[in-house]
Amino acid sequence: MRTVDGRVAGRRGQATRQKLLDCLSEMLSSSPYRDVKVIDVARKAGTSPATFYQYFPDVEGAVLEIAEQMATEGAGLTQLLDGRSWVGKAGWQTSQELVDGFLEFWRRNDAILRVVDLGAAEGDKRFYKIRMKILNSVNNSLTDTVTDLQSKGKVDKDVNPAAMAGSLVALLAAVASHQRGFQSWGVKQAELKPNLALLVHLGVTGKKPTK
């Protein structure tokens, strides 16, 4: 762990750095990204702007650090699919757990994901790569799943595995980022999950689930 000028940060320095990141994360949950200033983050962390600049070039640099940590955690979403069956009742269970895990990850990281989506939409390649790192953890596994089912004759040969997987992942991300919006449509969280899981199951297997 190094400072901006290349010096190795000691244990105390690393703790200060992490506290700054934690305070920034908290502020992003309640304030628009572009309204967050270095002086405000430093004050919340009980330190000075000069100390902030020892560890980060600017607020954006610190945000990218948080986003990278989150993306590393997001890579673990592949565990929701690895070695899982999509046949019979097990397939329905797999689709439900994928949806549940994906939505939960998005809720837990909602504030930083909003910033990542904003940066990616504006064409910032750094944020785009982070977003794709998260989505690829599920996309690649789903592509492999559809390809495997197709090779066994359980999915129509006309289906393009990568296109199907990408469409489902884009659907999951869109729904995950719009979770609060569903309430205004009169849809409860408990109602959203099984219906989204149904779409995922249909997309992967081409069949209605066995419940």
N, C-alpha and C positions, 0 to 999 in steps of 0.2 A: 504494500500500500504506500503510494508516494504522493507528495504534495505537488502542486502545480509546477513548482520550480525544480522538481526532481528529487527532493530529499525524501528519505524513508521516514514515514510517520510512525512514531512510537505508539505504545498501547493507549496512552492518554489522547494522543492525536487522533487515533483511529476511533476512539469513543466519541470525541468531539465531532468528527466527520459524520459518524453514523447518526448522532443526535441532530445535526443539521438536516440530514436526509429525512429523518423521522418527522421533524417539525415541518419541513417542506411538504411531505406527503399529507400531513394533517391539514395544512393550509390549502392544499389543492382540493380537499374535500369540501371546503366551504367558500372558496374564492375562485373567481375566474383565473385561469393560468396567467394571462397577460397582466393581471393586476398584482401579482405576487412580486415583491421587490426584495432585493438582497438584504436591505436594512431591516425589513420586517421579519425575514427568516432568522437573521442573526439575533434580533431582539427576542424572538420567541424561544430561541435556543439558549439565551442567556450569555451570548458572546457578541463579538463585534463584526462589522462587515469585513474588516481586514482579515479576521480569522477565516471567514467564509471564503475569501479569495485565495487563501492558502491552499484550499482543497478543491475549489471549483472555479472555472473561468467566469461563469455567470449562472443565472438561474436555470437557463436552458441546459447547461452542462450538467447541473445537479439533477434536473428532471430526467435527462438521458440515462444517468446512473441508476436512478430508481427504476426506470423503464427496463433497463438491461437486467436488473435483478428480478423484476417481475416476469420478463420473458424467459429467464432461466427456469423459474418456477413453472411457467406455462408449458415448457417443453415436457413436463411431467404428465400433461394431459394424455399423452400417448398411452399411458398405463391404463386408461379407461377402455382401450381397445385391444391391447396386446394379449394374444392368446385367448380372446373371448369368442364364444360361439354365437352364430347368428341363425342357428337352426332351432325351430320349435319355440317352446317357452323361454329357452335360454336367450334366444334372439331378442325377444321382447324385453327381457331383463337387461340385456346389453344396451339396447337403444335408450331405455329409461335412465340407466346409470350414466351413459354418455351425456345426455341432455342435462341431467342433474349436476354432474361435475362441471360441465361447461358453463352453465348459468351461474353456478356458485362461484367459480373462478372469476367470472366477469363482475359479479356483485362485489366480491372481496377487493377487486382492483379497479373498481369503477372510475375513481378520480384520475388515476394515471392513464387508464385506457382511453379516457376522453381526450386527454392531451395527445396521446399517441395517434389516435384517429384523426385529430385536428392536424397534426404535423404531417401525417401521411397524405391526407386529403390536399394539403397545400404543396405537396411535391417534395417534402424534405425526405431524402433517401434514408437518412439515419432512422427516422421514425418508421418509415415504410418497411425497412429491414426488420425492425423489432416486431412490427405487427405481423409480418409474414412468418417470422420465427415461431410465434405463438400459433398461428393458424396452421402452419405446416406440420406441427406435431400431431394434429388430428387429421389433416388432409392426406398426408402420406400413408397413415395407417388405414384410413378409409379406402384409399385407392387400392392398397394391397388386399384389403378385405373383399372388395367388389371383384377384383381380378381373380382372386382365389375361388370365390363362389362361381364366377363365370367359367373358370377352367373345369369345374365339377358339374357344369351343366345346370346350375341352380339359378343363374341369372341370364337373361336374354343376351345372345351374342351381339346384338346391335347396340347394347349399352356401352358407352365409353367410360371406363372406370374413373379416369382422371376428371372428366367433365362432371360426372355424377358426384364424386367426392367433393370437388371444388364447389359445386352448387350447394351441397348440403352444409359445407363449412361456412359458406357465405350466408346461408340462411341462419345457421346457429349464431353467427356473430351479429347479424342484424337484429335478431330477436333478443339476444343477450343485452345488447346496448339499448334496447327499447323496452326493457322489462317494466319500468314504471309507467310507460305509456299505455300498456295493456289495461291498467287499472281504470284509465279514463274511458276505455271501451267496455268496461264492465266485466273484464276477464280477471279472475283471481289467479294468483301464482299456482295454486293447487290444480287449476284447470288448464293452465298453460302447458305445464310439463308433459302430461300424457298425450296431448294433442300434437305437440312438437315431436315427441318420441315416435308417434304414429307416422309422421311425415318422414322422419329419419329411417324408420324400419322399412317403409314402403320404398324409399329411395335406394337403400342398400340391397334389399332382397327382392323387390318387385312384388311383394306379397303382403297381405294383411297379417298382423302378428297373431300368434297363438297365445292366448292369455290364460 
